[in-house]
Amino acid sequence: MSVPPLIARDTARLRQLLDVAALRQEVIASNIANASTANYQRRTVRFEDMFREALATKGRVDEVEPRVEVDKTPGAGPNQNNVTRERELADLSANALRYELLARAGTVKLGILRAAIEGR
């Protein structure tokens, strides 16, 4: 039995968004770990704007890949890096919330599918 295209597409998109959140977690952790490294430039994950653009132009959203980019904002302080722990911790919290919401959405979706299959 094959998976209906709509369900397969939604599941793939959910996995894609979870993967982006996991990558963002790694990047933020790296920024925090390098907060005291001289001349380090923080990294960010670019994805949502490209995803929205693909949706708006009827492009292939499944082909949108996240990009890790270097933040070129000039550094400050004695070590001249541009990492601020407060910003990274705020980004970390927001990303954890996003990941949790996506995971819960996947759980709910699977529950609905299970109920439909079992005829509840």
N, CA, C and O atoms as CSV, one atom per row, in Angstrom:
chain,resi,resn,atom,element,x,y,z
A,1,MET,N,N,0.849,-1.180,0.000
A,1,MET,CA,C,0.000,0.000,0.000
A,1,MET,C,C,0.894,1.242,0.000
A,1,MET,O,O,1.801,1.360,0.824
A,2,SER,N,N,0.636,2.154,-0.915
A,2,SER,CA,C,1.459,3.357,-1.001
A,2,SER,C,C,0.854,4.482,-0.162
A,2,SER,O,O,-0.337,4.487,0.147
A,3,VAL,N,N,1.703,5.418,0.189
A,3,VAL,CA,C,1.293,6.576,0.979
A,3,VAL,C,C,0.723,7.616,0.034
A,3,VAL,O,O,1.360,7.947,-0.967
A,4,PRO,N,N,-0.474,8.147,0.328
A,4,PRO,CA,C,-1.038,9.197,-0.533
A,4,PRO,C,C,-0.074,10.380,-0.656
A,4,PRO,O,O,0.586,10.742,0.318
A,5,PRO,N,N,0.010,10.985,-1.842
A,5,PRO,CA,C,0.967,12.073,-2.081
A,5,PRO,C,C,0.869,13.231,-1.087
A,5,PRO,O,O,1.898,13.764,-0.671
A,6,LEU,N,N,-0.332,13.628,-0.700
A,6,LEU,CA,C,-0.491,14.746,0.232
A,6,LEU,C,C,0.146,14.424,1.576
A,6,LEU,O,O,0.828,15.265,2.161
A,7,ILE,N,N,-0.075,13.210,2.064
A,7,ILE,CA,C,0.494,12.810,3.355
A,7,ILE,C,C,2.013,12.717,3.247
A,7,ILE,O,O,2.727,13.165,4.144
A,8,ALA,N,N,2.504,12.141,2.164
A,8,ALA,CA,C,3.948,12.028,1.965
A,8,ALA,C,C,4.600,13.406,1.895
A,8,ALA,O,O,5.663,13.629,2.475
A,9,ARG,N,N,3.955,14.329,1.180
A,9,ARG,CA,C,4.507,15.680,1.042
A,9,ARG,C,C,4.539,16.402,2.386
A,9,ARG,O,O,5.538,17.031,2.735
A,10,ASP,N,N,3.442,16.309,3.137
A,10,ASP,CA,C,3.388,16.965,4.443
A,10,ASP,C,C,4.417,16.389,5.404
A,10,ASP,O,O,5.046,17.124,6.166
A,11,THR,N,N,4.583,15.080,5.364
A,11,THR,CA,C,5.557,14.430,6.233
A,11,THR,C,C,6.975,14.842,5.856
A,11,THR,O,O,7.806,15.092,6.729
A,12,ALA,N,N,7.246,14.911,4.575
A,12,ALA,CA,C,8.569,15.336,4.109
A,12,ALA,C,C,8.842,16.783,4.501
A,12,ALA,O,O,9.956,17.120,4.900
A,13,ARG,N,N,7.832,17.634,4.388
A,13,ARG,CA,C,8.009,19.035,4.756
A,13,ARG,C,C,8.253,19.173,6.259
A,13,ARG,O,O,9.094,19.968,6.679
A,14,LEU,N,N,7.529,18.411,7.062
A,14,LEU,CA,C,7.720,18.437,8.511
A,14,LEU,C,C,9.136,17.973,8.861
A,14,LEU,O,O,9.798,18.576,9.706
A,15,ARG,N,N,9.591,16.919,8.224
A,15,ARG,CA,C,10.960,16.437,8.452
A,15,ARG,C,C,11.975,17.511,8.066
A,15,ARG,O,O,12.961,17.725,8.772
A,16,GLN,N,N,11.730,18.180,6.945
A,16,GLN,CA,C,12.623,19.240,6.484
A,16,GLN,C,C,12.716,20.350,7.536
A,16,GLN,O,O,13.811,20.820,7.846
A,17,LEU,N,N,11.580,20.765,8.078
A,17,LEU,CA,C,11.570,21.834,9.080
A,17,LEU,C,C,12.239,21.391,10.375
A,17,LEU,O,O,12.929,22.182,11.017
A,18,LEU,N,N,12.042,20.134,10.766
A,18,LEU,CA,C,12.717,19.607,11.958
A,18,LEU,C,C,14.230,19.562,11.740
A,18,LEU,O,O,14.998,19.871,12.650
A,19,ASP,N,N,14.653,19.181,10.544
A,19,ASP,CA,C,16.085,19.148,10.230
A,19,ASP,C,C,16.701,20.544,10.290
A,19,ASP,O,O,17.825,20.709,10.763
A,20,VAL,N,N,15.969,21.542,9.812
A,20,VAL,CA,C,16.464,22.919,9.869
A,20,VAL,C,C,16.608,23.365,11.324
A,20,VAL,O,O,17.599,23.997,11.688
A,21,ALA,N,N,15.619,23.035,12.151
A,21,ALA,CA,C,15.688,23.402,13.575
A,21,ALA,C,C,16.871,22.704,14.252
A,21,ALA,O,O,17.538,23.301,15.097
A,22,ALA,N,N,17.135,21.454,13.892
A,22,ALA,CA,C,18.270,20.732,14.468
A,22,ALA,C,C,19.591,21.372,14.035
A,22,ALA,O,O,20.508,21.510,14.845
A,23,LEU,N,N,19.690,21.760,12.771
A,23,LEU,CA,C,20.892,22.437,12.287
A,23,LEU,C,C,21.079,23.769,13.014
A,23,LEU,O,O,22.188,24.116,13.422
A,24,ARG,N,N,19.985,24.504,13.169
A,24,ARG,CA,C,20.062,25.793,13.856
A,24,ARG,C,C,20.560,25.602,15.300
A,24,ARG,O,O,21.334,26.416,15.804
A,25,GLN,N,N,20.119,24.539,15.949
A,25,GLN,CA,C,20.568,24.229,17.310
A,25,GLN,C,C,22.085,24.042,17.341
A,25,GLN,O,O,22.761,24.559,18.230
A,26,GLU,N,N,22.615,23.303,16.367
A,26,GLU,CA,C,24.057,23.075,16.292
A,26,GLU,C,C,24.814,24.382,16.077
A,26,GLU,O,O,25.849,24.617,16.700
A,27,VAL,N,N,24.296,25.223,15.199
A,27,VAL,CA,C,24.962,26.490,14.887
A,27,VAL,C,C,24.964,27.406,16.110
A,27,VAL,O,O,25.982,28.025,16.421
A,28,ILE,N,N,23.834,27.494,16.799
A,28,ILE,CA,C,23.756,28.335,17.998
A,28,ILE,C,C,24.695,27.802,19.075
A,28,ILE,O,O,25.370,28.584,19.744
A,29,ALA,N,N,24.746,26.486,19.251
A,29,ALA,CA,C,25.660,25.889,20.240
A,29,ALA,C,C,27.108,26.222,19.899
A,29,ALA,O,O,27.910,26.496,20.792
A,30,SER,N,N,27.445,26.199,18.613
A,30,SER,CA,C,28.790,26.554,18.190
A,30,SER,C,C,29.078,28.027,18.481
A,30,SER,O,O,30.176,28.371,18.918
A,31,ASN,N,N,28.099,28.890,18.243
A,31,ASN,CA,C,28.277,30.314,18.551
A,31,ASN,C,C,28.545,30.510,20.040
A,31,ASN,O,O,29.443,31.259,20.424
A,32,ILE,N,N,27.765,29.835,20.868
A,32,ILE,CA,C,27.945,29.960,22.321
A,32,ILE,C,C,29.320,29.445,22.730
A,32,ILE,O,O,30.002,30.056,23.553
A,33,ALA,N,N,29.719,28.322,22.152
A,33,ALA,CA,C,31.025,27.743,22.489
A,33,ALA,C,C,32.175,28.660,22.078
A,33,ALA,O,O,33.247,28.620,22.682
A,34,ASN,N,N,31.960,29.477,21.062
A,34,ASN,CA,C,33.017,30.369,20.567
A,34,ASN,C,C,32.850,31.816,21.033
A,34,ASN,O,O,33.479,32.720,20.484
A,35,ALA,N,N,32.016,32.032,22.027
A,35,ALA,CA,C,31.739,33.394,22.499
A,35,ALA,C,C,32.997,34.122,22.979
A,35,ALA,O,O,33.046,35.351,22.960
A,36,SER,N,N,33.997,33.383,23.402
A,36,SER,CA,C,35.229,34.007,23.889
A,36,SER,C,C,36.384,33.882,22.908
A,36,SER,O,O,37.506,34.284,23.217
A,37,THR,N,N,36.127,33.341,21.750
A,37,THR,CA,C,37.174,33.148,20.750
A,37,THR,C,C,37.420,34.461,20.000
A,37,THR,O,O,36.499,35.060,19.443
A,38,ALA,N,N,38.662,34.883,20.000
A,38,ALA,CA,C,39.019,36.139,19.343
A,38,ALA,C,C,38.678,36.098,17.858
A,38,ALA,O,O,38.966,35.124,17.163
A,39,ASN,N,N,38.062,37.168,17.394
A,39,ASN,CA,C,37.723,37.385,15.987
A,39,ASN,C,C,36.714,36.390,15.407
A,39,ASN,O,O,36.539,36.332,14.190
A,40,TYR,N,N,36.060,35.619,16.249
A,40,TYR,CA,C,35.041,34.687,15.763
A,40,TYR,C,C,33.834,35.481,15.280
A,40,TYR,O,O,33.433,36.458,15.913
A,41,GLN,N,N,33.265,35.068,14.176
A,41,GLN,CA,C,32.049,35.685,13.669
A,41,GLN,C,C,30.930,34.659,13.764
A,41,GLN,O,O,31.043,33.536,13.274
A,42,ARG,N,N,29.850,35.077,14.408
A,42,ARG,CA,C,28.735,34.155,14.630
A,42,ARG,C,C,28.175,33.663,13.311
A,42,ARG,O,O,28.285,34.323,12.277
A,43,ARG,N,N,27.576,32.498,13.374
A,43,ARG,CA,C,26.925,31.902,12.215
A,43,ARG,C,C,25.418,31.944,12.420
A,43,ARG,O,O,24.931,31.930,13.550
A,44,THR,N,N,24.698,31.994,11.328
A,44,THR,CA,C,23.241,31.931,11.371
A,44,THR,C,C,22.777,30.931,10.317
A,44,THR,O,O,23.511,30.599,9.387
A,45,VAL,N,N,21.547,30.461,10.482
A,45,VAL,CA,C,20.964,29.559,9.497
A,45,VAL,C,C,19.921,30.332,8.724
A,45,VAL,O,O,18.987,30.892,9.299
A,46,ARG,N,N,20.088,30.357,7.422
A,46,ARG,CA,C,19.128,31.036,6.547
A,46,ARG,C,C,18.271,29.972,5.884
A,46,ARG,O,O,18.788,29.082,5.210
A,47,PHE,N,N,16.971,30.063,6.074
A,47,PHE,CA,C,16.075,29.093,5.468
A,47,PHE,C,C,14.677,29.665,5.241
A,47,PHE,O,O,14.152,29.597,4.130
A,48,GLU,N,N,14.081,30.222,6.277
A,48,GLU,CA,C,12.672,30.607,6.217
A,48,GLU,C,C,12.362,31.582,5.088
A,48,GLU,O,O,11.334,31.447,4.424
A,49,ASP,N,N,13.232,32.558,4.859
A,49,ASP,CA,C,12.959,33.521,3.786
A,49,ASP,C,C,13.002,32.847,2.412
A,49,ASP,O,O,12.210,33.184,1.531
A,50,MET,N,N,13.908,31.914,2.231
A,50,MET,CA,C,13.978,31.193,0.957
A,50,MET,C,C,12.770,30.255,0.798
A,50,MET,O,O,12.255,30.076,-0.306
A,51,PHE,N,N,12.336,29.671,1.894
A,51,PHE,CA,C,11.165,28.789,1.887
A,51,PHE,C,C,9.916,29.587,1.508
A,51,PHE,O,O,9.129,29.160,0.663
A,52,ARG,N,N,9.740,30.770,2.155
A,52,ARG,CA,C,8.590,31.628,1.836
A,52,ARG,C,C,8.620,32.060,0.375
A,52,ARG,O,O,7.585,32.080,-0.292
A,53,GLU,N,N,9.797,32.404,-0.119
A,53,GLU,CA,C,9.930,32.822,-1.519
A,53,GLU,C,C,9.532,31.688,-2.461
A,53,GLU,O,O,8.842,31.916,-3.454
A,54,ALA,N,N,9.965,30.474,-2.151
A,54,ALA,CA,C,9.600,29.322,-2.984
A,54,ALA,C,C,8.090,29.097,-2.951
A,54,ALA,O,O,7.493,28.768,-3.976
A,55,LEU,N,N,7.470,29.269,-1.791
A,55,LEU,CA,C,6.018,29.131,-1.702
A,55,LEU,C,C,5.309,30.211,-2.528
A,55,LEU,O,O,4.355,29.927,-3.253
A,56,ALA,N,N,5.788,31.445,-2.407
A,56,ALA,CA,C,5.143,32.571,-3.084
A,56,ALA,C,C,5.257,32.481,-4.604
A,56,ALA,O,O,4.368,32.922,-5.331
A,57,THR,N,N,6.352,31.910,-5.067
A,57,THR,CA,C,6.575,31.828,-6.515
A,57,THR,C,C,6.206,30.458,-7.077
A,57,THR,O,O,6.511,30.143,-8.227
A,58,LYS,N,N,5.547,29.653,-6.251
A,58,LYS,CA,C,5.159,28.290,-6.641
A,58,LYS,C,C,6.385,27.460,-7.022
A,58,LYS,O,O,6.332,26.585,-7.886
A,59,GLY,N,N,7.494,27.772,-6.338
A,59,GLY,CA,C,8.727,27.020,-6.573
A,59,GLY,C,C,8.706,25.683,-5.849
A,59,GLY,O,O,7.716,25.335,-5.206
A,60,ARG,N,N,9.774,24.952,-5.952
A,60,ARG,CA,C,9.889,23.633,-5.335
A,60,ARG,C,C,10.413,23.800,-3.911
A,60,ARG,O,O,11.623,23.884,-3.702
A,61,VAL,N,N,9.514,23.848,-2.938
A,61,VAL,CA,C,9.933,24.034,-1.549
A,61,VAL,C,C,10.748,22.856,-1.043
A,61,VAL,O,O,11.554,23.014,-0.126
A,62,ASP,N,N,10.554,21.673,-1.626
A,62,ASP,CA,C,11.319,20.514,-1.191
A,62,ASP,C,C,12.787,20.610,-1.614
A,62,ASP,O,O,13.627,19.859,-1.118
A,63,GLU,N,N,13.093,21.523,-2.516
A,63,GLU,CA,C,14.474,21.710,-2.957
A,63,GLU,C,C,15.185,22.838,-2.208
A,63,GLU,O,O,16.373,23.074,-2.429
A,64,VAL,N,N,14.469,23.533,-1.329
A,64,VAL,CA,C,15.083,24.616,-0.555
A,64,VAL,C,C,15.957,23.989,0.529
A,64,VAL,O,O,15.488,23.183,1.333
A,65,GLU,N,N,17.216,24.367,0.538
A,65,GLU,CA,C,18.170,23.844,1.508
A,65,GLU,C,C,18.601,24.962,2.455
A,65,GLU,O,O,18.806,26.095,2.021
A,66,PRO,N,N,18.740,24.653,3.738
A,66,PRO,CA,C,19.217,25.680,4.672
A,66,PRO,C,C,20.679,26.024,4.387
A,66,PRO,O,O,21.455,25.187,3.926
A,67,ARG,N,N,21.024,27.252,4.670
A,67,ARG,CA,C,22.404,27.707,4.483
A,67,ARG,C,C,22.944,28.241,5.799
A,67,ARG,O,O,22.282,29.020,6.485
A,68,VAL,N,N,24.135,27.822,6.141
A,68,VAL,CA,C,24.819,28.391,7.296
A,68,VAL,C,C,25.641,29.554,6.758
A,68,VAL,O,O,26.507,29.387,5.899
A,69,GLU,N,N,25.342,30.742,7.290
A,69,GLU,CA,C,26.015,31.944,6.808
A,69,GLU,C,C,26.738,32.641,7.955
A,69,GLU,O,O,26.347,32.527,9.117
A,70,VAL,N,N,27.784,33.353,7.612
A,70,VAL,CA,C,28.557,34.109,8.594
A,70,VAL,C,C,27.949,35.491,8.739
A,70,VAL,O,O,27.714,36.185,7.750
A,71,ASP,N,N,27.695,35.887,9.978
A,71,ASP,CA,C,27.179,37.218,10.284
A,71,ASP,C,C,28.352,38.195,10.227
A,71,ASP,O,O,29.279,38.103,11.032
A,72,LYS,N,N,28.313,39.118,9.288
A,72,LYS,CA,C,29.433,40.049,9.063
A,72,LYS,C,C,29.372,41.303,9.934
A,72,LYS,O,O,30.156,42.232,9.743
A,73,THR,N,N,28.432,41.330,10.900
A,73,THR,CA,C,28.351,42.471,11.806
A,73,THR,C,C,29.692,42.622,12.523
A,73,THR,O,O,30.229,41.636,13.026
A,74,PRO,N,N,30.246,43.846,12.579
A,74,PRO,CA,C,31.537,44.031,13.253
A,74,PRO,C,C,31.476,43.606,14.714
A,74,PRO,O,O,30.474,43.815,15.398
A,75,GLY,N,N,32.564,43.007,15.174
A,75,GLY,CA,C,32.652,42.582,16.566
A,75,GLY,C,C,32.953,43.744,17.483
A,75,GLY,O,O,33.355,44.821,17.043
A,76,ALA,N,N,32.753,43.509,18.745
A,76,ALA,CA,C,33.021,44.545,19.758
A,76,ALA,C,C,33.774,43.903,20.914
A,76,ALA,O,O,33.902,42.681,20.991
A,77,GLY,N,N,34.257,44.729,21.789
A,77,GLY,CA,C,34.941,44.224,22.971
A,77,GLY,C,C,36.372,43.847,22.668
A,77,GLY,O,O,36.857,44.019,21.550
A,78,PRO,N,N,37.042,43.329,23.684
A,78,PRO,CA,C,38.475,43.041,23.537
A,78,PRO,C,C,38.791,41.911,22.554
A,78,PRO,O,O,39.869,41.903,21.960
A,79,ASN,N,N,37.871,40.959,22.372
A,79,ASN,CA,C,38.183,39.842,21.475
A,79,ASN,C,C,37.644,40.044,20.059
A,79,ASN,O,O,37.881,39.211,19.184
A,80,GLN,N,N,36.927,41.135,19.829
A,80,GLN,CA,C,36.448,41.521,18.501
A,80,GLN,C,C,35.566,40.473,17.822
A,80,GLN,O,O,35.523,40.400,16.594
A,81,ASN,N,N,34.860,39.659,18.620
A,81,ASN,CA,C,33.901,38.771,17.959
A,81,ASN,C,C,32.509,39.359,18.128
A,81,ASN,O,O,32.304,40.241,18.962
A,82,ASN,N,N,31.552,38.877,17.345
A,82,ASN,CA,C,30.216,39.471,17.348
A,82,ASN,C,C,29.157,38.584,18.010
A,82,ASN,O,O,27.969,38.712,17.718
A,83,VAL,N,N,29.582,37.696,18.891
A,83,VAL,CA,C,28.651,36.830,19.619
A,83,VAL,C,C,28.246,37.508,20.918
A,83,VAL,O,O,29.094,37.934,21.702
A,84,THR,N,N,26.939,37.601,21.138
A,84,THR,CA,C,26.453,38.038,22.452
A,84,THR,C,C,25.665,36.873,23.044
A,84,THR,O,O,24.732,36.358,22.426
A,85,ARG,N,N,26.048,36.475,24.228
A,85,ARG,CA,C,25.414,35.319,24.868
A,85,ARG,C,C,23.905,35.507,24.988
A,85,ARG,O,O,23.145,34.554,24.813
A,86,GLU,N,N,23.473,36.717,25.283
A,86,GLU,CA,C,22.044,36.976,25.463
A,86,GLU,C,C,21.268,36.680,24.178
A,86,GLU,O,O,20.217,36.041,24.212
A,87,ARG,N,N,21.794,37.148,23.053
A,87,ARG,CA,C,21.123,36.906,21.772
A,87,ARG,C,C,21.116,35.419,21.444
A,87,ARG,O,O,20.106,34.882,20.987
A,88,GLU,N,N,22.241,34.757,21.676
A,88,GLU,CA,C,22.324,33.327,21.376
A,88,GLU,C,C,21.368,32.528,22.261
A,88,GLU,O,O,20.714,31.600,21.785
A,89,LEU,N,N,21.285,32.880,23.537
A,89,LEU,CA,C,20.368,32.163,24.435
A,89,LEU,C,C,18.916,32.412,24.060
A,89,LEU,O,O,18.082,31.512,24.157
A,90,ALA,N,N,18.611,33.639,23.630
A,90,ALA,CA,C,17.245,33.929,23.173
A,90,ALA,C,C,16.934,33.133,21.900
A,90,ALA,O,O,15.846,32.573,21.764
A,91,ASP,N,N,17.896,33.085,20.972
A,91,ASP,CA,C,17.711,32.305,19.743
A,91,ASP,C,C,17.572,30.817,20.060
A,91,ASP,O,O,16.780,30.111,19.437
A,92,LEU,N,N,18.350,30.353,21.032
A,92,LEU,CA,C,18.291,28.955,21.444
A,92,LEU,C,C,16.904,28.610,21.994
A,92,LEU,O,O,16.343,27.566,21.663
A,93,SER,N,N,16.363,29.482,22.824
A,93,SER,CA,C,15.028,29.256,23.393
A,93,SER,C,C,13.957,29.267,22.307
A,93,SER,O,O,13.081,28.402,22.289
A,94,ALA,N,N,14.024,30.228,21.416
A,94,ALA,CA,C,13.043,30.309,20.327
A,94,ALA,C,C,13.123,29.077,19.435
A,94,ALA,O,O,12.096,28.542,19.018
A,95,ASN,N,N,14.325,28.631,19.145
A,95,ASN,CA,C,14.497,27.458,18.296
A,95,ASN,C,C,14.003,26.189,18.992
A,95,ASN,O,O,13.398,25.330,18.351
A,96,ALA,N,N,14.253,26.066,20.280
A,96,ALA,CA,C,13.770,24.893,21.026
A,96,ALA,C,C,12.245,24.855,21.016
A,96,ALA,O,O,11.650,23.787,20.875
A,97,LEU,N,N,11.620,26.004,21.164
A,97,LEU,CA,C,10.164,26.078,21.118
A,97,LEU,C,C,9.652,25.689,19.725
A,97,LEU,O,O,8.684,24.939,19.602
A,98,ARG,N,N,10.297,26.197,18.697
A,98,ARG,CA,C,9.918,25.868,17.321
A,98,ARG,C,C,10.028,24.359,17.089
A,98,ARG,O,O,9.132,23.749,16.505
A,99,TYR,N,N,11.124,23.766,17.547
A,99,TYR,CA,C,11.324,22.329,17.368
A,99,TYR,C,C,10.233,21.540,18.096
A,99,TYR,O,O,9.669,20.592,17.549
A,100,GLU,N,N,9.946,21.938,19.323
A,100,GLU,CA,C,8.922,21.245,20.108
A,100,GLU,C,C,7.553,21.339,19.429
A,100,GLU,O,O,6.824,20.349,19.371
A,101,LEU,N,N,7.205,22.509,18.923
A,101,LEU,CA,C,5.924,22.672,18.223
A,101,LEU,C,C,5.851,21.800,16.969
A,101,LEU,O,O,4.820,21.188,16.691
A,102,LEU,N,N,6.939,21.748,16.222
A,102,LEU,CA,C,6.971,20.904,15.028
A,102,LEU,C,C,6.853,19.425,15.398
A,102,LEU,O,O,6.138,18.673,14.737
A,103,ALA,N,N,7.549,19.014,16.444
A,103,ALA,CA,C,7.480,17.618,16.884
A,103,ALA,C,C,6.069,17.263,17.337
A,103,ALA,O,O,5.565,16.183,17.030
A,104,ARG,N,N,5.438,18.172,18.066
A,104,ARG,CA,C,4.058,17.921,18.499
A,104,ARG,C,C,3.104,17.868,17.310
A,104,ARG,O,O,2.185,17.049,17.284
A,105,ALA,N,N,3.318,18.734,16.333
A,105,ALA,CA,C,2.478,18.704,15.132
A,105,ALA,C,C,2.607,17.350,14.433
A,105,ALA,O,O,1.618,16.798,13.951
A,106,GLY,N,N,3.816,16.826,14.381
A,106,GLY,CA,C,4.025,15.509,13.784
A,106,GLY,C,C,3.327,14.412,14.571
A,106,GLY,O,O,2.749,13.496,13.986
A,107,THR,N,N,3.377,14.502,15.886
A,107,THR,CA,C,2.704,13.519,16.734
A,107,THR,C,C,1.193,13.565,16.531
A,107,THR,O,O,0.544,12.523,16.432
A,108,VAL,N,N,0.637,14.765,16.470
A,108,VAL,CA,C,-0.809,14.921,16.255
A,108,VAL,C,C,-1.191,14.358,14.884
A,108,VAL,O,O,-2.184,13.642,14.753
A,109,LYS,N,N,-0.400,14.686,13.874
A,109,LYS,CA,C,-0.685,14.211,12.516
A,109,LYS,C,C,-0.668,12.686,12.468
A,109,LYS,O,O,-1.547,12.076,11.859
A,110,LEU,N,N,0.314,12.075,13.097
A,110,LEU,CA,C,0.380,10.616,13.125
A,110,LEU,C,C,-0.801,10.019,13.887
A,110,LEU,O,O,-1.318,8.969,13.506
A,111,GLY,N,N,-1.229,10.682,14.961
A,111,GLY,CA,C,-2.395,10.220,15.711
A,111,GLY,C,C,-3.662,10.248,14.869
A,111,GLY,O,O,-4.483,9.333,14.930
A,112,ILE,N,N,-3.808,11.300,14.089
A,112,ILE,CA,C,-4.983,11.415,13.206
A,112,ILE,C,C,-4.943,10.312,12.144
A,112,ILE,O,O,-5.959,9.677,11.862
A,113,LEU,N,N,-3.772,10.092,11.565
A,113,LEU,CA,C,-3.642,9.035,10.563
A,113,LEU,C,C,-3.938,7.656,11.164
A,113,LEU,O,O,-4.624,6.834,10.557
A,114,ARG,N,N,-3.411,7.425,12.358
A,114,ARG,CA,C,-3.640,6.149,13.024
A,114,ARG,C,C,-5.137,5.948,13.285
A,114,ARG,O,O,-5.669,4.860,13.064
A,115,ALA,N,N,-5.805,6.993,13.752
A,115,ALA,CA,C,-7.236,6.902,14.020
A,115,ALA,C,C,-8.018,6.626,12.729
A,115,ALA,O,O,-8.972,5.848,12.730
A,116,ALA,N,N,-7.611,7.262,11.640
A,116,ALA,CA,C,-8.290,7.050,10.366
A,116,ALA,C,C,-8.080,5.614,9.865
A,116,ALA,O,O,-9.005,4.989,9.346
A,117,ILE,N,N,-6.876,5.110,10.023
A,117,ILE,CA,C,-6.574,3.748,9.582
A,117,ILE,C,C,-7.335,2.719,10.420
A,117,ILE,O,O,-7.844,1.726,9.899
A,118,GLU,N,N,-7.401,2.977,11.726
A,118,GLU,CA,C,-8.094,2.044,12.631
A,118,GLU,C,C,-9.596,2.232,12.625
A,118,GLU,O,O,-10.321,1.441,13.228
A,119,GLY,N,N,-10.074,3.264,11.954
A,119,GLY,CA,C,-11.500,3.508,11.846
A,119,GLY,C,C,-12.152,4.071,13.097
A,119,GLY,O,O,-13.321,3.799,13.371
A,120,ARG,N,N,-11.401,4.848,13.850
A,120,ARG,CA,C,-11.960,5.474,15.063
A,120,ARG,C,C,-12.588,6.786,14.762
A,120,ARG,O,O,-13.105,7.445,15.664
